[in-house]
Amino acid sequence: LPLLAWAAAGARPRVVGEAEPRAAHWVIRSSDLNETLTFLGGVLGMVVIRHEENAAPCPITCNGRYDAPWSKTMVGYPGHFEDEWYCLEVTYNYGVESYVPDNALLAVGLGVPDVAATVAAARARGYATDPGRVVGPDGYVFELLSLRRPEPFLYVKVGVEDVVKAGQFYAALGMQEATLAVPGLGEYKAVEYPAGWSVPLILVFQPGVRWTDWSGRLAVSMPADEISTRYRGLPTERVVHELGEVDEALGKLVITIVRDPDGFETCLVSSEFFDPSTRAATTWAGPNWTAREQLVQEYEAKRRAAGKPRLFG
């Protein structure tokens, strides 16, 4: 199906508690959280779902490979809880002043009520734009299409060296080929978890792909038994963090991090706990900016006392 027709056809809301794997969110980085949230809200119409502060680096590198305290802000659309809808995880590392975009994460596709008005809003705020395309803080690209369904997130587009090999990796994680046609991409394959409103990965052939922490990772909510089965079927070189239990802010999660042949990481997390925990943690409230200013001072004092340099992406 053509992309717009695919976005409007044959989908349904996800049933809460459904024992099917689903693409839950994509992780991006922010060197200025206030600017990022202002852009996502003021230009793209998103809202904060929940926010958490972490005093130590994530043991499974959720904040990237940075030895720094960090925060996580889940951002999506009004009324869209994480256990039903797709969202973004915006990670901020204290002391990281900038990130260098790579050529691996190509774009996030979004449906918006008025494409031209959204582009104009981004341009008015000083962001780079093209027709149907805006470049936000830290260089992340958002491709805009007319909103045709209740789920505004449409796809995540990534570059891969070998479309066939990448497709085989995601098939091993239980994804299926999505029947959508995207003009002008050359060689590509779209893969998805079809349950609910699908947000597929579009794997685009691109020589010389260079993945870094800037590109983030995909999070997949999946029943724990299926995680174990999928994990056992992967070669060891595809494993970033071994399958196990992790004590996280949400609680104890069964989780593993794996990577595709180009380095893109996928977090498989147990849906039995993750989904209800995210719903319970929802506050629809953003960061406490006053408290964050105090944290910045405390963390900076600790950094200087330890003789650590400031960090760059």
C-alpha positions, 0 to 999 in steps of 0.5 A, spaced: 500 500 500 502 507 498 504 510 505 498 514 506 493 509 504 497 504 509 497 509 515 489 509 514 487 502 513 486 496 517 489 498 524 486 498 530 487 500 537 491 496 541 488 492 547 491 493 554 494 487 556 494 483 549 500 478 549 503 480 543 509 484 542 509 491 540 514 497 538 513 501 544 518 507 543 524 510 540 530 513 544 533 520 542 538 524 546 537 531 548 543 536 550 538 541 552 532 538 555 528 545 555 529 546 548 527 539 546 521 539 550 519 546 547 520 543 540 516 537 541 510 540 544 510 547 541 511 544 534 509 537 534 504 537 539 506 532 544 506 532 551 510 529 557 507 523 559 512 522 565 519 524 567 524 521 572 531 523 574 537 518 575 543 519 579 547 514 576 548 511 569 544 506 567 546 499 567 544 497 561 546 504 557 539 507 556 542 513 557 548 511 552 555 510 554 556 516 558 558 515 565 553 521 568 547 522 572 541 522 567 534 523 566 528 520 562 522 524 559 517 520 556 513 524 550 507 522 546 500 525 545 495 527 549 491 521 553 496 516 549 498 512 555 505 508 554 502 501 554 497 503 548 501 508 544 508 509 541 512 515 544 519 517 544 524 517 550 528 523 551 534 522 555 538 527 558 545 526 560 548 531 565 554 534 563 554 532 556 554 539 552 553 536 545 551 530 540 554 529 533 548 526 529 550 520 525 547 517 518 544 511 521 537 514 524 534 517 518 527 520 520 521 519 525 515 519 521 509 523 524 502 524 522 500 531 523 493 535 522 496 541 518 503 539 515 504 546 512 503 549 519 507 545 522 513 546 518 512 554 518 512 553 526 518 550 526 521 555 521 519 561 525 523 558 531 529 557 527 529 550 525 531 547 518 525 545 514 523 543 507 516 541 505 514 536 509 520 535 513 523 539 520 530 538 523 529 539 531 534 540 536 540 535 536 539 534 529 533 529 529 529 529 523 521 529 523 518 527 516 511 529 516 504 527 513 497 528 513 494 525 520 490 519 517 489 515 524 489 516 531 496 514 532 500 520 530 507 516 530 508 512 523 515 509 522 522 510 524 527 510 518 534 507 519 539 506 514 542 499 513 548 496 509 544 490 507 537 490 507 536 482 507 541 481 513 537 487 517 530 484 515 533 477 517 535 480 524 528 483 525 524 477 523 528 473 528 525 478 533 518 476 531 517 482 526 513 481 520 514 485 513 509 491 512 506 491 506 507 499 505 510 502 499 514 508 500 516 512 493 523 514 492 527 510 497 531 505 493 532 499 496 528 498 503 524 493 507 519 495 512 518 491 518 513 491 524 509 488 530 502 488 527 498 488 533 495 495 534 497 501 531 503 499 527 509 503 527 514 500 523 521 500 522 523 502 515 530 499 513 533 503 507 539 501 504 545 506 505 552 504 504 557 507 510 552 507 515 555 509 522 551 508 528 552 512 535 549 513 541 545 519 538 541 514 534 538 511 540 535 505 540 528 501 539 524 499 545 519 493 544 514 490 549 514 483 549 512 477 553 517 474 558 517 467 555 517 470 548 523 474 550 527 468 552 525 464 546 527 470 541 534 471 545 536 463 545 535 464 537 540 470 537 548 469 536 552 471 541 555 477 537 548 480 537 547 481 544 549 487 548 546 486 555 545 479 557 538 477 558 536 478 566 532 482 571 534 489 572 532 493 578 529 500 574 525 506 576 519 502 574 521 496 578 524 489 576 524 488 569 526 482 565 530 485 559 535 484 554 539 489 549 541 486 542 543 489 536 542 488 528 548 487 523 549 495 523 549 496 530 542 499 532 540 496 538 533 494 541 531 493 548 526 487 549 522 488 556 517 484 559 510 486 557 507 483 564 511 488 568 513 494 563 506 495 561 502 496 567 508 499 571 508 505 565 501 506 566 501 507 574 507 511 573 504 516 568 503 523 571 503 528 565 507 532 568 514 535 566 521 536 569 521 540 576 526 545 573 528 548 579 530 542 582 534 540 576 538 547 576 540 544 583 542 538 580 546 541 575 550 544 580 551 538 585 553 534 579 558 539 576 561 540 583 562 532 583 565 532 576 570 537 578 572 534 585 573 527 581 577 531 576 572 528 570 572 532 564 566 535 561 562 530 556 561 530 548 557 526 544 
